[in-house]
Amino acid sequence: MNATIAMVDWSPHRKDLLAIRHAVFVSEQGVPIELEHDEYDQRALHLLVTDADGQPIGTARMLPDGHVGRMAVLPAWRKQGIGSAMLRELIRIAGENGIDKLFLNAQCEAEAFYRRLGFSAEGGIFVDAGIDHQRMSMQLD
């Protein structure tokens, strides 16, 4: 993986974080734009992944309660371990901050990805923003 993962603050990096999320969720997946940015962004911990030239290529966020979300990697950078690296970083950060359980709402097509990294499904499938999702969680040691 020829990329760098950094924990960043929302305000100074808002434009880059939203650009990635807009490209993946709104343009690619058809999520309504009004559902993409919410009141939780201000208090979330954000990861920003940049390529060797410093260009933004991926992002994820974690809320103080351990809710992981808004994981997105630009199409040209997928299948290179960036998503796994971001999730491992969030797991590490959660452990350092005393969070004992992570949870997320995985798009069903990404469920296997999260399982490989230690998450387990909880409950049934539900629709969010027109996309099938599965709630998943991971207990941290």
DSSP file with accessible surface (Angstrom, degrees, kcal/mol):
  #  RESIDUE AA STRUCTURE BP1 BP2  ACC     N-H-->O    O-->H-N    N-H-->O    O-->H-N    TCO  KAPPA ALPHA  PHI   PSI    X-CA   Y-CA   Z-CA
    1    1 A M              0   0  110      0, 0.0     2,-1.2     0, 0.0    80,-0.1   0.000 360.0 360.0 360.0 114.1    0.0    0.0    0.0
    2    2 A N        +     0   0  114      2,-0.0    50,-0.6    78,-0.0     2,-0.3  -0.542 360.0  95.2 -97.6  65.2    1.7    3.2   -1.2
    3    3 A A  E     -A   51   0A  18     -2,-1.2     2,-0.4    48,-0.2    48,-0.2  -0.963  65.0-127.9-150.1 163.8   -0.5    5.5    0.9
    4    4 A T  E     -A   50   0A  87     46,-2.7    46,-2.4    -2,-0.3     2,-0.5  -0.966  13.0-152.5-121.7 133.7   -0.5    7.3    4.3
    5    5 A I  E     +A   49   0A  43     -2,-0.4     2,-0.4    44,-0.2    44,-0.2  -0.909  19.8 177.1-105.2 129.2   -3.2    7.1    6.9
    6    6 A A  E     -A   48   0A  44     42,-2.2    42,-2.6    -2,-0.5     2,-0.5  -0.984  31.7-127.8-131.8 143.1   -3.6   10.1    9.2
    7    7 A M  E     -A   47   0A 109     -2,-0.4     2,-0.3    40,-0.2    40,-0.2  -0.788  42.8-177.0 -83.4 126.2   -6.1   11.0   12.0
    8    8 A V  E     -A   46   0A  15     38,-2.6    38,-1.0    -2,-0.5     2,-0.2  -0.895  28.3-111.3-129.8 157.0   -7.4   14.4   11.1
    9    9 A D     >  -     0   0  125     -2,-0.3     4,-1.0     1,-0.1    36,-0.1  -0.618  28.6-126.1 -82.9 148.3   -9.8   17.0   12.5
   10   10 A W  H >> S+     0   0   13     34,-0.3     4,-1.2    -2,-0.2     3,-0.6   0.939  97.6  54.8 -60.8 -55.3  -13.1   17.6   10.7
   11   11 A S  H >4 S+     0   0   83      1,-0.3     3,-0.8     2,-0.2     4,-0.3   0.913 112.0  38.6 -56.2 -53.0  -12.9   21.4   10.1
   12   12 A P  H 34 S+     0   0   95      0, 0.0    -1,-0.3     0, 0.0    -2,-0.2   0.746 127.3  36.8 -72.8 -16.2   -9.6   21.8    8.3
   13   13 A H  H <X S+     0   0   61     -4,-1.0     4,-2.6    -3,-0.6     5,-0.2   0.305  81.7 110.1-115.4   8.0  -10.1   18.5    6.3
   14   14 A R  H <X S+     0   0  109     -4,-1.2     4,-2.8    -3,-0.8     5,-0.3   0.881  76.7  52.9 -51.3 -47.3  -13.8   18.7    5.6
   15   15 A K  H  > S+     0   0  176     -4,-0.3     4,-1.9     1,-0.2    -1,-0.2   0.925 112.9  42.8 -59.7 -47.1  -13.5   19.4    1.9
   16   16 A D  H  > S+     0   0   60     -3,-0.2     4,-1.9     2,-0.2    -1,-0.2   0.914 115.2  49.4 -67.0 -43.5  -11.2   16.4    1.3
   17   17 A L  H  X S+     0   0    0     -4,-2.6     4,-2.2     1,-0.2    -2,-0.2   0.942 114.6  44.2 -61.8 -47.2  -13.3   14.0    3.5
   18   18 A L  H  X S+     0   0   33     -4,-2.8     4,-3.1    -5,-0.2     5,-0.2   0.842 107.7  59.3 -69.2 -31.9  -16.5   15.0    1.8
   19   19 A A  H  X S+     0   0   59     -4,-1.9     4,-2.3    -5,-0.3    -1,-0.2   0.927 109.5  43.4 -62.4 -43.2  -15.1   14.9   -1.7
   20   20 A I  H  X S+     0   0    4     -4,-1.9     4,-2.4     2,-0.2     5,-0.3   0.946 116.2  47.0 -66.2 -48.1  -14.2   11.2   -1.2
   21   21 A R  H  X>S+     0   0    0     -4,-2.2     4,-2.7     1,-0.2     5,-0.9   0.903 112.4  50.2 -62.5 -39.9  -17.5   10.4    0.4
   22   22 A H  I  X>S+     0   0   73     -4,-3.1     5,-2.9     3,-0.2     4,-0.7   0.936 110.5  49.7 -63.7 -45.6  -19.4   12.2   -2.3
   23   23 A A  I  <>S+     0   0   37     -4,-2.3     5,-1.4    -5,-0.2    -2,-0.2   0.919 122.3  32.3 -59.6 -43.8  -17.5   10.4   -5.0
   24   24 A V  I  <>S+     0   0    4     -4,-2.4     5,-1.3     3,-0.2    -2,-0.2   0.957 130.4  27.9 -81.2 -54.3  -18.2    7.0   -3.5
   25   25 A F  I  <5S+     0   0   19     -4,-2.7     6,-2.8    -5,-0.3    -3,-0.2   0.936 130.6  29.3 -80.3 -46.0  -21.5    7.2   -1.8
   26   26 A V  I  X<S+     0   0   26     -5,-0.9     4,-1.0    -4,-0.7    -3,-0.2   0.974 130.0  30.8 -81.3 -57.0  -23.4    9.9   -3.8
   27   27 A S  I  4<S+     0   0   84     -5,-2.9    -3,-0.2     2,-0.2    -4,-0.2   0.939 131.3  31.2 -70.6 -47.1  -22.0    9.6   -7.3
   28   28 A E  I  4<S+     0   0   88     -5,-1.4    -3,-0.2    -6,-0.4    -4,-0.1   0.912 132.3  27.5 -79.8 -44.3  -21.1    5.9   -7.4
   29   29 A Q  T  4<S-     0   0   52     -5,-1.3    -3,-0.2    -6,-0.1    -2,-0.2   0.537  98.2-121.9-102.8  -6.8  -23.8    4.4   -5.1
   30   30 A G     <  +     0   0   56     -4,-1.0    -4,-0.2     1,-0.2    -3,-0.1   0.709  48.0 163.6  77.4  20.4  -26.6    6.9   -5.5
   31   31 A V        -     0   0   13     -6,-2.8    -1,-0.2    -9,-0.1     5,-0.1  -0.541  50.1-102.1 -69.0 133.2  -27.0    7.8   -1.8
   32   32 A P    >>  -     0   0   49      0, 0.0     3,-2.0     0, 0.0     4,-0.6  -0.344  26.7-128.7 -57.9 134.9  -29.0   11.0   -1.5
   33   33 A I  H >> S+     0   0   99      1,-0.3     3,-1.3     2,-0.2     4,-0.8   0.843 105.7  62.2 -58.4 -32.8  -26.6   13.9   -0.9
   34   34 A E  H 34 S+     0   0  143      1,-0.3    -1,-0.3     2,-0.2    -3,-0.0   0.708 102.5  52.0 -70.4 -14.0  -28.6   15.1    2.1
   35   35 A L  H <4 S+     0   0   87     -3,-2.0    -1,-0.3     1,-0.1    -2,-0.2   0.578  96.3  70.5 -92.2 -11.3  -27.9   11.8    3.9
   36   36 A E  H << S+     0   0   13     -3,-1.3     2,-0.5    -4,-0.6    -2,-0.2   0.879  96.1  45.5 -78.9 -38.7  -24.2   11.9    3.4
   37   37 A H  S  < S+     0   0   73     -4,-0.8     2,-0.2     3,-0.0    -1,-0.1  -0.909  73.6 167.5-108.6 130.5  -23.2   14.7    5.8
   38   38 A D    >   -     0   0   33     -2,-0.5     3,-1.3    -3,-0.0     4,-0.3  -0.799  51.1 -91.3-135.9 179.5  -24.7   14.7    9.2
   39   39 A E  T 3  S+     0   0  136      1,-0.3     3,-0.4    -2,-0.2     4,-0.4   0.629 113.6  69.4 -68.3 -13.7  -24.4   16.3   12.7
   40   40 A Y  T >> S+     0   0   83      1,-0.2     4,-1.0     2,-0.1     3,-0.7   0.696  77.7  79.0 -79.5 -19.5  -22.0   13.5   13.8
   41   41 A D  G X4 S+     0   0    0     -3,-1.3     3,-0.6     1,-0.2    -1,-0.2   0.880  86.2  59.6 -57.9 -37.9  -19.1   14.6   11.6
   42   42 A Q  G 34 S+     0   0  129     -3,-0.4   -32,-0.2    -4,-0.3    -1,-0.2   0.847 115.2  32.8 -60.6 -35.5  -18.1   17.4   14.0
   43   43 A R  G <4 S+     0   0  145     -3,-0.7    -1,-0.2    -4,-0.4    -2,-0.2   0.454  98.8 102.9-105.1   2.2  -17.5   15.1   16.9
   44   44 A A  S << S-     0   0   13     -4,-1.0     2,-0.5    -3,-0.6   -34,-0.3  -0.430  73.6-118.9 -81.8 156.9  -16.2   12.0   15.1
   45   45 A L  E     - B   0  62A  39     17,-3.0    17,-2.2    -2,-0.1     2,-0.4  -0.830  37.8-156.5 -88.4 130.6  -12.6   10.9   14.8
   46   46 A H  E     -AB   8  61A   0    -38,-1.0   -38,-2.6    -2,-0.5     2,-0.4  -0.911  13.3-156.2-116.8 141.7  -11.7   10.9   11.1
   47   47 A L  E     -AB   7  60A   0     13,-3.0    13,-1.3    -2,-0.4     2,-0.4  -0.919   9.2-167.1-108.5 140.1   -9.1    9.1    9.1
   48   48 A L  E     -AB   6  59A  10    -42,-2.6   -42,-2.2    -2,-0.4     2,-0.5  -0.997   4.6-158.2-127.5 125.5   -7.8   10.5    5.8
   49   49 A V  E     -AB   5  58A   0      9,-3.0     8,-3.3    -2,-0.4     9,-1.4  -0.896  12.2-173.6-104.9 131.4   -5.8    8.4    3.5
   50   50 A T  E     -AB   4  56A  32    -46,-2.4   -46,-2.7    -2,-0.5    -2,-0.0  -0.918  19.3-124.3-123.2 151.9   -3.5   10.1    0.9
   51   51 A D  E >   -A    3   0A  22      4,-2.3     3,-2.4    -2,-0.3   -48,-0.2  -0.151  47.7 -81.3 -81.2-176.1   -1.5    8.7   -1.9
   52   52 A A  T 3  S+     0   0   68    -50,-0.6   -49,-0.1     1,-0.3    -1,-0.1   0.756 132.8  52.4 -61.2 -23.4    2.3    9.3   -2.4
   53   53 A D  T 3  S-     0   0  137      2,-0.1    -1,-0.3     0, 0.0   -50,-0.0   0.341 121.6-106.1 -93.0   4.3    1.5   12.8   -3.9
   54   54 A G  S <  S+     0   0   44     -3,-2.4    -2,-0.1     1,-0.3   -51,-0.0   0.582  71.0 146.3  83.7  10.4   -0.7   13.8   -1.0
   55   55 A Q        -     0   0  117      1,-0.1    -4,-2.3     2,-0.0    -1,-0.3  -0.646  55.1-110.5 -83.6 135.0   -4.0   13.4   -2.9
   56   56 A P  E     +B   50   0A  25      0, 0.0    -6,-0.3     0, 0.0     3,-0.1  -0.428  47.9 156.9 -66.5 131.3   -7.0   12.2   -0.8
   57   57 A I  E     +     0   0A   3     -8,-3.3    17,-2.8     1,-0.4     2,-0.3   0.480  57.3  17.6-132.9 -11.5   -8.0    8.6   -1.7
   58   58 A G  E     -BC  49  73A   0     -9,-1.4    -9,-3.0    15,-0.2    -1,-0.4  -0.994  53.0-178.9-161.0 158.0   -9.8    7.2    1.3
   59   59 A T  E     +BC  48  72A   0     13,-2.6    13,-2.7    -2,-0.3     2,-0.3  -0.986   4.4 173.3-155.0 160.0  -11.6    8.0    4.5
   60   60 A A  E     -B   47   0A   0    -13,-1.3   -13,-3.0    -2,-0.3     2,-0.3  -0.953  13.8-152.0-158.9 161.2  -13.4    6.6    7.5
   61   61 A R  E     -BC  46  69A   9      8,-2.6     8,-2.5    -2,-0.3     2,-0.4  -0.954   3.2-159.9-138.6 159.1  -14.8    7.9   10.8
   62   62 A M  E     -BC  45  68A   6    -17,-2.2   -17,-3.0    -2,-0.3     6,-0.2  -0.987  14.3-142.4-138.7 129.8  -15.5    6.6   14.3
   63   63 A L    >   -     0   0    9      4,-2.5     3,-2.4    -2,-0.4   -19,-0.1  -0.462  34.4-102.4 -84.9 161.4  -17.9    8.1   16.8
   64   64 A P  T 3  S+     0   0   78      0, 0.0    -1,-0.1     0, 0.0   -20,-0.0   0.756 120.8  59.3 -57.9 -22.3  -17.1    8.2   20.5
   65   65 A D  T 3  S-     0   0   98      2,-0.1    36,-0.1    34,-0.1    -2,-0.0   0.384 125.1 -98.3 -88.3   5.6  -19.4    5.3   21.2
   66   66 A G  S <  S+     0   0    0     -3,-2.4    37,-2.1     1,-0.3     2,-0.7   0.539  71.9 150.3  92.5   8.1  -17.4    3.0   18.8
   67   67 A H  E     - d   0 103A  46     35,-0.2    -4,-2.5    -4,-0.1     2,-0.4  -0.655  30.3-158.9 -78.7 114.3  -19.7    3.4   15.8
   68   68 A V  E     +Cd  62 104A   1     35,-3.1    37,-0.5    -2,-0.7     2,-0.3  -0.755  28.6 134.9 -92.5 138.3  -17.5    3.0   12.6
   69   69 A G  E     +C   61   0A  16     -8,-2.5    -8,-2.6    -2,-0.4     3,-0.1  -0.967  32.1  58.0-165.8-178.5  -18.8    4.5    9.4
   70   70 A R  E     +     0   0A  54     -2,-0.3     2,-0.5     1,-0.2    -1,-0.1   0.799  60.3 169.7  53.8  34.2  -18.4    6.4    6.3
   71   71 A M  E     +     0   0A  25    -11,-0.1     2,-0.3   -10,-0.1   -11,-0.2  -0.666   7.7 161.6 -76.3 124.5  -15.6    4.1    5.1
   72   72 A A  E     -C   59   0A   5    -13,-2.7   -13,-2.6    -2,-0.5     2,-0.4  -0.990  23.5-175.0-149.8 135.6  -14.8    4.9    1.5
   73   73 A V  E     -C   58   0A  16     -2,-0.3   -15,-0.2   -15,-0.2     5,-0.1  -0.998  37.4-109.1-129.0 132.5  -11.9    4.3   -0.9
   74   74 A L    >   -     0   0   43    -17,-2.8     3,-2.2    -2,-0.4     4,-0.4  -0.307  34.7-112.0 -60.1 144.6  -11.8    5.8   -4.4
   75   75 A P  G >  S+     0   0   74      0, 0.0     3,-1.5     0, 0.0    -1,-0.1   0.831 113.6  57.5 -50.7 -42.0  -12.3    3.1   -7.1
   76   76 A A  G 3  S+     0   0   84      1,-0.3    -2,-0.1     3,-0.0   -19,-0.0   0.706 109.6  47.5 -64.3 -16.7   -8.8    3.3   -8.5
   77   77 A W  G X  S+     0   0   59     -3,-2.2     3,-0.6   -20,-0.2     5,-0.4   0.362  85.7 114.8-107.6   3.7   -7.3    2.5   -5.0
   78   78 A R  T <   +     0   0   84     -3,-1.5    -4,-0.0    -4,-0.4     0, 0.0  -0.289  67.1  32.1 -74.7 160.8   -9.5   -0.5   -4.0
   79   79 A K  T 3  S+     0   0  209      1,-0.1    -1,-0.2    -2,-0.0    -3,-0.0   0.757  91.6 100.9  65.8  26.9   -8.2   -4.0   -3.5
   80   80 A Q  S <  S-     0   0   87     -3,-0.6    -2,-0.1   -79,-0.0    -1,-0.1   0.203 101.6 -98.7-122.4  11.5   -4.9   -2.6   -2.3
   81   81 A G  S  > S+     0   0   40    -80,-0.1     4,-2.3     3,-0.0     5,-0.2   0.511  87.6 122.4  87.7   5.4   -5.4   -3.1    1.5
   82   82 A I  H  > S+     0   0    2     -5,-0.4     4,-2.6     2,-0.2     5,-0.2   0.938  75.0  47.8 -69.1 -45.4   -6.4    0.5    2.2
   83   83 A G  H  > S+     0   0   15      1,-0.2     4,-2.5     2,-0.2     5,-0.2   0.934 113.9  47.8 -60.6 -44.7   -9.8   -0.4    3.7
   84   84 A S  H  > S+     0   0   28      1,-0.2     4,-2.7     2,-0.2    -1,-0.2   0.914 111.4  50.8 -62.1 -42.1   -8.2   -3.1    5.9
   85   85 A A  H  X S+     0   0   23     -4,-2.3     4,-2.0     1,-0.2    -1,-0.2   0.907 110.4  49.2 -64.6 -40.3   -5.5   -0.7    7.0
   86   86 A M  H  X S+     0   0    0     -4,-2.6     4,-2.4     2,-0.2    -2,-0.2   0.934 112.2  47.9 -63.8 -44.7   -8.1    2.0    7.9
   87   87 A L  H  X S+     0   0    0     -4,-2.5     4,-2.5     1,-0.2    -2,-0.2   0.922 110.5  50.9 -65.7 -40.3  -10.2   -0.5    9.9
   88   88 A R  H  X S+     0   0  146     -4,-2.7     4,-2.4     1,-0.2    -1,-0.2   0.894 110.0  51.3 -62.3 -37.5   -7.1   -1.8   11.7
   89   89 A E  H  X S+     0   0   49     -4,-2.0     4,-2.8    -5,-0.2    -2,-0.2   0.918 109.4  49.3 -66.3 -41.6   -6.1    1.8   12.6
   90   90 A L  H  X S+     0   0    0     -4,-2.4     4,-2.7     2,-0.2    -2,-0.2   0.902 110.4  51.1 -64.3 -38.5   -9.6    2.5   14.0
   91   91 A I  H  X S+     0   0   38     -4,-2.5     4,-2.3     2,-0.2    -2,-0.2   0.932 111.7  47.8 -62.4 -43.9   -9.4   -0.7   16.1
   92   92 A R  H  X S+     0   0  105     -4,-2.4     4,-2.2     1,-0.2    -2,-0.2   0.944 113.3  46.8 -62.1 -48.0   -6.1    0.4   17.4
   93   93 A I  H  X S+     0   0    2     -4,-2.8     4,-1.3     1,-0.2    -2,-0.2   0.912 110.6  52.8 -62.3 -42.6   -7.3    3.9   18.2
   94   94 A A  H ><>S+     0   0    0     -4,-2.7     5,-2.5     1,-0.2     3,-0.6   0.936 109.1  49.7 -59.1 -45.9  -10.5    2.5   19.9
   95   95 A G  H ><5S+     0   0   46     -4,-2.3     3,-1.4     1,-0.2    -1,-0.2   0.908 109.4  51.1 -60.3 -41.6   -8.4    0.2   22.1
   96   96 A E  H 3<5S+     0   0  131     -4,-2.2    -1,-0.2     1,-0.3    -2,-0.2   0.739 111.3  49.6 -66.9 -23.8   -6.1    3.1   23.1
   97   97 A N  T <<5S-     0   0  108     -4,-1.3    -1,-0.3    -3,-0.6    -2,-0.2   0.204 118.1-106.9-103.2  13.6   -9.2    5.2   24.0
   98   98 A G  T < 5 +     0   0   65     -3,-1.4     2,-0.5     1,-0.3    -3,-0.2   0.640  66.6 149.2  74.9  15.3  -10.9    2.5   26.2
   99   99 A I      < -     0   0   29     -5,-2.5    -1,-0.3    -6,-0.2    -2,-0.1  -0.732  24.8-172.8 -81.4 122.9  -13.6    1.7   23.7
  100  100 A D        +     0   0  106     -2,-0.5    40,-3.1     1,-0.2     2,-0.3   0.560  63.9  36.0 -98.7  -7.1  -14.4   -2.0   24.2
  101  101 A K  E     - E   0 139A  72     38,-0.2     2,-0.4   -36,-0.1    38,-0.2  -0.982  60.4-161.8-148.1 132.9  -16.8   -2.6   21.3
  102  102 A L  E     + E   0 138A   0     36,-2.7    36,-2.6    -2,-0.3     2,-0.3  -0.863  14.5 179.7-106.5 147.3  -16.9   -1.4   17.8
  103  103 A F  E     +dE  67 137A  27    -37,-2.1   -35,-3.1    -2,-0.4     2,-0.3  -0.974   3.8 170.6-144.0 158.3  -20.0   -1.6   15.6
  104  104 A L  E     -dE  68 136A   3     32,-2.5    32,-2.9    -2,-0.3     2,-0.7  -0.976  36.9-117.7-157.4 164.9  -21.0   -0.6   12.1
  105  105 A N  E     - E   0 135A  53    -37,-0.5     2,-0.3    -2,-0.3    30,-0.2  -0.912  39.7-159.5-111.7  98.1  -23.7   -0.9    9.5
  106  106 A A  E     - E   0 134A   2     28,-2.6    28,-2.7    -2,-0.7     2,-0.2  -0.589  22.0-116.8 -83.0 137.1  -22.0   -2.8    6.7
  107  107 A Q  E >   - E   0 133A  31     -2,-0.3     3,-2.4    26,-0.2     4,-0.5  -0.542  35.0-119.1 -62.4 136.8  -23.4   -2.7    3.1
  108  108 A C  G >  S+     0   0   35     24,-2.5     3,-1.4     1,-0.3     4,-0.4   0.847 113.0  59.0 -55.3 -34.2  -24.2   -6.4    2.5
  109  109 A E  G 3  S+     0   0  170     23,-0.3    -1,-0.3     1,-0.3     4,-0.2   0.710 108.6  46.7 -68.7 -15.9  -21.8   -6.6   -0.3
  110  110 A A  G <> S+     0   0   28     -3,-2.4     4,-1.7     1,-0.1     3,-0.4   0.394  81.3 101.5-103.0   3.7  -19.0   -5.6    2.1
  111  111 A E  H <> S+     0   0   35     -3,-1.4     4,-2.4    -4,-0.5     5,-0.2   0.900  79.1  53.1 -58.0 -42.9  -20.0   -8.0    4.9
  112  112 A A  H  > S+     0   0   57     -4,-0.4     4,-2.3     1,-0.2    -1,-0.2   0.886 105.0  56.5 -61.2 -37.4  -17.3  -10.6    4.0
  113  113 A F  H  > S+     0   0   40     -3,-0.4     4,-0.9     1,-0.2    -1,-0.2   0.946 110.3  43.5 -57.7 -49.3  -14.7   -7.8    4.2
  114  114 A Y  H ><>S+     0   0   26     -4,-1.7     5,-2.3     1,-0.2     3,-0.5   0.874 110.3  56.0 -67.9 -36.4  -15.7   -7.0    7.8
  115  115 A R  H ><5S+     0   0  123     -4,-2.4     3,-1.9     1,-0.2    -1,-0.2   0.912 102.6  56.2 -60.2 -42.8  -15.9  -10.6    8.8
  116  116 A R  H 3<5S+     0   0  182     -4,-2.3    -1,-0.2     1,-0.3    -2,-0.2   0.786 107.0  50.7 -60.0 -26.9  -12.3  -11.2    7.7
  117  117 A L  T <<5S-     0   0   22     -4,-0.9    -1,-0.3    -3,-0.5    -2,-0.2   0.325 131.1 -90.0 -97.0   7.6  -11.3   -8.4   10.1
  118  118 A G  T < 5S+     0   0   40     -3,-1.9    21,-0.2     1,-0.3     2,-0.2   0.491  79.3 135.2 105.6   4.4  -13.1   -9.9   13.0
  119  119 A F      < -     0   0    4     -5,-2.3     2,-0.4    19,-0.1    -1,-0.3  -0.598  37.4-152.4 -85.6 150.1  -16.6   -8.4   12.9
  120  120 A S  E     -F  137   0A  68     17,-2.8    17,-2.4    -2,-0.2     2,-0.1  -0.946  20.2-109.7-122.2 145.0  -19.7  -10.6   13.5
  121  121 A A  E     -F  136   0A  36     -2,-0.4     2,-0.4    15,-0.2    15,-0.3  -0.377  29.3-166.2 -71.9 146.6  -23.2  -10.0   12.1
  122  122 A E  E     -F  135   0A  61     13,-2.8    13,-0.5     2,-0.1    -1,-0.0  -0.998  50.1 -22.4-133.3 130.8  -26.1   -9.0   14.5
  123  123 A G  E    S-     0   0A  74     -2,-0.4     2,-0.1    11,-0.1    -2,-0.0  -0.160  93.0 -42.3  70.0-164.3  -29.8   -9.1   13.7
  124  124 A G  E     -     0   0A  55      1,-0.1    11,-0.5    10,-0.1     2,-0.2  -0.372  63.9 -80.5 -99.1 177.6  -31.3   -9.0   10.2
  125  125 A I  E     -F  134   0A 104      9,-0.1     2,-0.3    -2,-0.1     9,-0.2  -0.494  47.7-177.7 -77.0 141.0  -30.7   -7.1    7.0
  126  126 A F  E     -F  133   0A  73      7,-2.3     7,-3.5    -2,-0.2     2,-0.5  -0.932  25.4-115.2-136.8 161.3  -32.1   -3.6    6.8
  127  127 A V  E     +F  132   0A  94     -2,-0.3     2,-0.4     5,-0.2     5,-0.2  -0.858  30.2 174.4-102.8 129.9  -32.3   -1.0    4.1
  128  128 A D  E >  S-F  131   0A  81      3,-2.5     3,-2.0    -2,-0.5    -2,-0.0  -0.994  74.8  -9.6-133.8 127.5  -30.5    2.4    4.6
  129  129 A A  T 3  S-     0   0   31     -2,-0.4     3,-0.1     1,-0.3    -1,-0.1   0.842 129.7 -57.3  54.0  34.2  -30.3    5.0    1.8
  130  130 A G  T 3  S+     0   0   70      1,-0.2     2,-0.4   -99,-0.1    -1,-0.3   0.569 117.2 109.4  78.6   9.5  -31.7    2.4   -0.6
  131  131 A I  E <  S- F   0 128A  35     -3,-2.0    -3,-2.5   -23,-0.0    -1,-0.2  -0.960  73.2-114.3-123.7 134.7  -28.9   -0.1    0.1
  132  132 A D  E     - F   0 127A  88     -2,-0.4   -24,-2.5    -5,-0.2   -23,-0.3  -0.472  41.2-175.2 -66.1 133.8  -29.1   -3.4    2.0
  133  133 A H  E     -EF 107 126A  17     -7,-3.5    -7,-2.3   -26,-0.3     2,-0.4  -0.904  20.6-153.7-130.6 158.4  -27.1   -3.3    5.2
  134  134 A Q  E     -EF 106 125A  13    -28,-2.7   -28,-2.6    -2,-0.3     2,-0.3  -0.997  22.1-129.2-131.5 125.2  -26.1   -5.7    8.0
  135  135 A R  E     +EF 105 122A  86    -13,-0.5   -13,-2.8   -11,-0.5     2,-0.3  -0.555  35.2 179.3 -71.4 136.9  -25.3   -4.5   11.6
  136  136 A M  E     -EF 104 121A   0    -32,-2.9   -32,-2.5   -15,-0.3     2,-0.3  -0.963   8.4-171.8-138.7 153.4  -21.9   -6.0   12.7
  137  137 A S  E     -EF 103 120A  12    -17,-2.4   -17,-2.8    -2,-0.3     2,-0.4  -0.948  12.2-155.4-143.9 165.5  -19.8   -5.6   15.8
  138  138 A M  E     -E  102   0A  26    -36,-2.6   -36,-2.7    -2,-0.3     2,-0.5  -0.974  15.0-141.5-143.8 124.6  -16.5   -6.6   17.3
  139  139 A Q  E     -E  101   0A 117     -2,-0.4     2,-0.3   -21,-0.2   -38,-0.2  -0.752  21.8-143.0 -84.0 128.7  -15.6   -7.0   20.9
  140  140 A L              0   0   23    -40,-3.1    -2,-0.0    -2,-0.5   -49,-0.0  -0.740 360.0 360.0 -93.5 145.0  -12.2   -5.6   21.7
  141  141 A D              0   0  210     -2,-0.3    -1,-0.1   -40,-0.0   -40,-0.0  -0.386 360.0 360.0 -79.4 360.0   -9.9   -7.3   24.2
